[in-house]
């Protein structure tokens, strides 16, 4: 028998808000709004980190380029560090 997990507060809120069926268009809009919200939060955190750590645009571009060139290896390192 599986162990059911408790819903997060976000999941509970969404269930309460959307207790009725939505159109496909409304579902796409909700996805878009949530994606935009979390992207804005991530962008703000990244900007805060860059400012607090005095990272130059040149350093940021070099790091970004390095990550993009070696994405698989970069993700492998992150996953290994979490274990």
Residue pairs with C-beta under 8 A, 6 or more apart in sequence:
7 15
18 30
22 30
49 55
50 60
66 74
67 74
